[in-house]
């Protein structure tokens, strides 16, 4: 009994722009499926459109994949480098009678389309040279090589997500395999590369579903086995409309810059169209363990930035304090002298944060220069009676032998009880003196984290 074939998936972006959310999810599903089955995940840059392909876009794709942690098992391949192989296969199809030379000029093809347009019919090539002898063309006349697509019957795809999909062959015209300059087209190159790379599962967006029908015909003509096709629905905005920049259709680099963790992005992207029971927050290891195409839904997923914030907040809360401290310091070098205090504060900071930027903002009190600048909302709490209470408390706090959270809290609460004060009375005054705004952990924690000298110095500055 032969062993089952090793599963191979691929992510094949065109390098004409950044790695967007839809592409990142496609890469993730291919990666997770391969990892779940102990297979291989490959990256292929589909750069046959040389005019639109740029090195900047290639770099952005590779950088985005690296940040997301979607490691390919081999160095990336580049489609244009295989052009000679693509030409070889086109010539094989020509020799076997599955393709033909078409000598129609661009003007003649445009006239066919105009005729179809006026007749309200699909814009397609009419097969003028399908059964003609090339000898009828003028000597040295330029030509393209077209695939001789079946004109009757049906092409059926057993899609792992969409189920059985049937295409009437009459809807397909004879697509171009080689252009007049001899360069291969995308449709041919994809089939040849997937076959040569041993790809067993083609997992991609359902905007490629019609392409699967065309590509299946090429596979059949070459007598090559079809891969398993799996076409997932596209991502929509939270309002159900096609995803656009206003919904969050940005490059993954933008989400990195906005302070999202790669593990949170993997978690959230996985939930866009795939589910495992009611699990909303899970680790990457759990994703790999649970992932299957059976659980990918047919309905379009909806991108919701608030849900992404929620998932990111959960991952921030679960992250190691030392790791978050390092990432926060990388975002704000001014906090480096306060690294020890920052790490001590991290359990408090990460409870309040949705993004890495929130950690930076909430930790700003550590690096604030004296005298502390106070915003208008808090400045009004530094009136005479509150300043008198701060002065009295400063004296009591100075007497503490142990400058830590519990003694500080006990000292302040004892004073307030003796004076019959509520925390709502003094907390804003403390916050004004110590932080200057409302963005920080609780006051007892701030006092402890700042240290005796810095904390009491800030209070003294406001008392005068």
Residue, then its C-alpha position, 0 to 999 in steps of 0.5 A: x500500500x502506497x503512502x499518502x501524498x505529502x501535502x504541499x500548499x502555496x501562497x502566490x501573490x503578484x508583486x504589484x503592491x503591499x501584502x493586504x489583509x485578504x492576501x495575508x489571510x490566504x497565506x495564513x490558511x495555506x500555511x496552517x493547512x500545511x502545518x496541520x498535515x505536516x506538509x510543505x508551505x511554499x511562496x511563489x512571487x507571480x511576477x509575469x507582469x514585468x511592467x507592474x511588478x516592483x522590487x518594493x512590492x516584493x520586499x513588502x510581501x516578504x517583510x509582511x510574511x516575516x512579521x506574520x511569522x508565516x515561514x515558507x519551507x523553501x526560498x521564494x520562487x519567481x514565476x518569470x524565472x520559469x518562462x522557458x518551461x512555460x513556453x515548452x508546455x505551450x508548445x507541447x499543447x500546440x503539438x498535441x492539438x490542444x492549442x493553435x496559432x492565432x494570427x488575428x490582429x489586435x484590431x480584429x480582436x477589438x472588432x470581435x469584442x465590439x460586435x459582441x458588445x453591441x449584441x449584448x453578448x460576452x466579450x470573447x474571441x470568436x475562434x477565427x483561427x481555431x480550425x484554420x491552417x497557419x499557412x493561410x497567414x501571411x509569411x512572418x505574420x505575428x501570432x499568439x498561441x491559444x488554448x483549444x478549450x472544449x466547446x461542449x459539455x461541462x467542467x466540474x470542480x470538486x471544491x473543498x470549500x464551495x462543494x461541486x462547481x459546474x462550468x458550462x464549457x460554452x462559456x469559456x473562449x480560447x484563452x491566450x497561452x503565449x503572447x505575440x512576443x512569446x511570453x507566457x500568460x498568467x493562466x498557463x504559468x500558474x498551472x505549470x508552476x503548481x504542477x512542477x512544484x508538486x502543489x496538492x492543494x490550491x487554497x485561494x479567494x473565490x475571485x479565482x473560482x472561474x480561473x479554476x475551471x479554465x485551469x482544470x481544462x489545461x490540466x486535463x489537456x496535459x494529462x496532469x492530475x488536478x490539485x484539490x481546489x479550495x476557494x474561500x469567500x472574500x472579506x467584506x467590511x463590517x457593513x457588508x460592503x466590499x472591503x476597502x481602505x475605509x474598512x481597514x483594507x491596508x497593508x499588514x505593515x500598517x497593522x504592525x505600525x498601529x501596534x498589533x501583535x503578529x500572534x493576534x493578527x494570525x488569530x483574528x485573520x484565522x477567524x475571518x471565515x474559519x471557526x473552531x466552535x466558539x473559540x475567539x482567542x487562541x494560540x497559533x499552536x491551537x490554530x495549527x492543531x485545529x485547522x481544517x478546510x471543512x470548517x471554512x465557511x462559504x459566506x463572506x467574512x466581515x472585517x471589524x477593527x473593534x474585534x481586532x482590537x479585542x483579540x489584540x488586547x487578549x494577546x497583550x494580556x497573555x504576553x510575557x512582560x519582558x517581551x512587551x517591555x522590549x517592544x515598548x522600548x523599541x517604540x519609545x527610546x525615551x523610556x529606556x532609562x526606565x526599563x526596570x520600572x516599565x517591566x514592573x509596571x507591565x502587568x498593570x499596563x497590559x491589562x488596560x491596553x488594546x495596542x502596543x501604542x497604549x503601553x507607550x502612552x500609559x507608561x509616559x508618566x515614568x519619563x515625564x519631566x518635572x515640574x509635571x505639566x497638567x491638562x485642563x481637566x485635572x488642573x482644577x483639582x489642585x485647589x487649596x483644600x486638596x493641596x493641603x491634603x497633599x501636603x499632609x499626606x506628603x509628610x506621612x508618606x515621607x515617614x514610610x520605612x518601606x516604599x512599596x504598594x501595600x504600605x503606600x495604600x494603607x497610609x493614604x487610606x488611613x488618612x482619608x478615613x481619619x479625614x472622612x474623605x472619599x478617594x474620588x476627592x483626592x485621586x484626581x489631585x494625586x493624578x494631576x500632581x504625579x502624572x498630569x493626565x488621566x492615562x496611567x495605572x492607579x495612583x497607588x501603583x504610580x506612587x510605588x513605581x515612581x519611587x520615593x524621591x521622584x513621587x514625593x518630588x512631583x507632589x512637592x512641586x505642586x504644593x509649592 
